[in-house]
């Protein structure tokens, strides 16, 4: 099954895959129903999760119901337990909105919820992250997860995120990160999709972030907390929710 998932992920553009997944997901979720693993986003349980990966395929990581990955489930658990996102009124900007969250966040009465992206069919506002059409200090929460590794000028993008975040607001900007690297690796001369996939992990990535990612955000002006939130879960819980041990959530504040 691994090779088929990898083939289709690399063959079709992401907007098409998003549309098709809405049709297929209910059938796959029904077929895989069980009790061993639970998606904390919708609390549905399965005998196994699906494989996922553009280059290196990971087994048992993609929820059959919400299509969440390890990072999505960790993000959800952090929001639920550690923030006021679900309980207080907030204005929210969500970049490249993930299917696991889009409809749930849209239905929440306490949120003024705005989505943005250049290509996603789920975006309310089609916009370039490096030139956002929003006012200064406009949003209480900004989610920009697994986006910056696609952006050639990520410094400009970070500056725009800082500009539109409200004082005391919270930004969560997850990225694929190699924590064994001290320094981010990027090479503008690598433009071939196959070479990018081999070197950066995905055909449309332009860098591999290292531990210096957090300091780059701090240099923009953010106060950054490197949350190793998986440490709050037991090993059985980690396995039940299919989380990736040691994954860091970058929680950014504007003071």
N, C-alpha and C positions, 0 to 999 in steps of 0.2 A: 504493500500500500504506500510505503514511503516514496517510491519513485514516481507514482502517479500524482501524489500531492505536489511534489517538487516540479514535475512537468507542467501541470496546469497553472501553478503559481507563477511560473516564469513565462508561460505562453500567453496568458490573457492579461490585459490591463486591469488595474485594481478596481476602477469603477464598474466594469463588467462583472468581476467576481463578486462585488458587493450585491449587485442586483440578483445574480443567480443564486447566491447563498440564501436569500430570503425564501426561495422556492424549495430548496433542498433541505434546509436545516430541520424542519419538523419531522421529516421522514428519517433522517439520520439519528436524531435524538430519540425517537421512538425505538428504533432498532437497537440502540446501545443502552437502553434503560437498565439500571442496576442499583447497587448499594455501595460499591467500593469507593468511588470518588464523588465529591460534591463540588458543584460550582456555587460559591458563596453569593454570587450576584443574583441568581434566581432560586438558589437552594434546591436545585434539581440534582439527582444523583444518577450515576452511570456505572456500568461495569468496566468501562475504559473510556479514555479520551482519545482524540484523533492525533495523528502526527502533524507536524508543521515545520516549514523551513524552506527558504529560497535556495540556499546553498547547502548548509548542513542541516539535515532533517532531524528534528527532535521527536522522539516517541512520546505519546501519551500526554500531550500538553494543550491541545485545542478542545475547548468545551463544545460538545455537540449541540448544546441549546443556545448559549449566548455567543458562541464563537470567540470567547475570551481566551487569552493566553496567560501565562504565569504573571506577567507584568500587569495585565488588566485586573486580575483577581487581587493582587497585592495592593494595587492602587485603590480599588473599591473598599477593601478592608481598612486601609488607612483612612480614607475619607469618612467611613462610617464610624470608626472608633476614636479618631483623633481630631476631627474638625467639626465645625458647625454647619457644614455644607448642607446637611439634610434637615436641619432644625431651624435655621434662621434665614431671613430674606437676603438674597445675594444677586448681584448682576454678574453673569458668567460668560466668558469667552472661551470657546472650545475649538481648537484647531484640528483639522482632519478628524472629525468626530468618529469614534469607534462604534461599530454596530452594537457592541455589548452595552454601551451606555446611552446611545442617542435617544431612543424612545423613552427610556426610563427618566433621563434628565429632562426631556421635553415635557413630560407629564407632571413634573414636580411644581406644585403651586407656589412654593416659596422662592422659585428662581425666575429671573429674567434671563433666559438662556439663548445665546447667540452662537451659531456655528459659522466657521469660516474655513475656506480652503480654495486653492486654484482649480482643482479638478473633481473633488468629491461630489457625488450626487446628493450627499447629505448636508451640504453647506448652504446656509442662509445667505451669506455674503461671499462672493467670489473676490478674493483679495490676495495680494502679494504680501507675505509676512514681512518683507523688508520695506513696505510702504503701506501701512495699514490705514484704512479710512475711518479711524476712530479718534475720539477726543483724548487728550491727556488725562490720566488718572481716572479712567472710566469704569474699570472692572474690579470687582472684589475677589474673584477667582479667575485665573487663566490656566487652562490645561493645554499643553503643547507637547504631546508625547510621541516620541519616535518620528519627529519632523525635522529637527535641526540637522541631523546627519544627511539630509537631502539637500540642504541649502548651501550654495557656494559661499555666500557672504553671511556666515552665521553670526558674526559680530554685529552686523547691521540688524539682523533679525532679533538678537537679544536686546539691543537698544530699543527696538520698537516694542518688545514685550514689556520692558521696564517702563517705557513712556506711558503705555495705556493701562498699566496696573495701578490701582488706587493705593494711596498711602495705607499701610497696615494690611494691604491685600496679600493674597497667597497665590504664588505660581508654582505649578508642578510641571517640570520639564524633563520627563524621562527620555533617555536615549539608550541605544545599544552601546555598551561600554566594556572595554577590556581593562579590568582593574589591575591587571599585571603590568600595564603600560603606565609609565609616569607621564609621558608626553603623547598628545594626540598625533596620529599620523594622517597626513593628507598629501595628495600629489595631483595637481590640476592637469597633468599631462595624461593621466589615466582616464580615458573617455570611452573605451570599448566596454560594452555592458558585461561581457563574459569576464574580462579582466577585473572590472569593478566587483563583480560577484565573488571572484576568487580572492581578491585582496581586501575588500571592504565588507564582504558578507552578503551583499545584495546588489543587484544590477544598477539600482538608482541611488546608491549611497556614494558620498564623495569623501568620506573620512572614517577613521576608526577613533573614537574618543578614548582618551586615557583618563587618569585620575586628575589631570589638570583641568578637566571640564568644570569642576566646581569653582576653581580659582578664576576661570574665565568669566563665569557668571558673577563672581564677587567683584571683578574688575569693572563690570558694567554698573555696579551699584547695589546689586542684590545682597541681602543677608541670607546665606545659604546654610541649611541644615542637611547633613548627609545622613538620611534616615535608613539605617539597616533594620528595616521593620520585620524582616523574617526572623530576627532574634526573639521576637515576642511570641513565637509559636513553637509548640512542641514538635518533635519529629513526626509523630502520628498526624498532627494537624497539617504539617507541611505536605505530607504525602496525600492526605485526604483532599486538600484543596489544590494540589499539584502546583506548589510555589517553587521558585528558584532560589535556593538558599544563598544568602549573601547579596542578593540584588539590592542596590541602593536607590532610594527614592530621593531625588533632589527637591527639597521643599524650599522655595524662595520667597522671601519677604521684602517688601519695599517699606523702608522706615523713613 
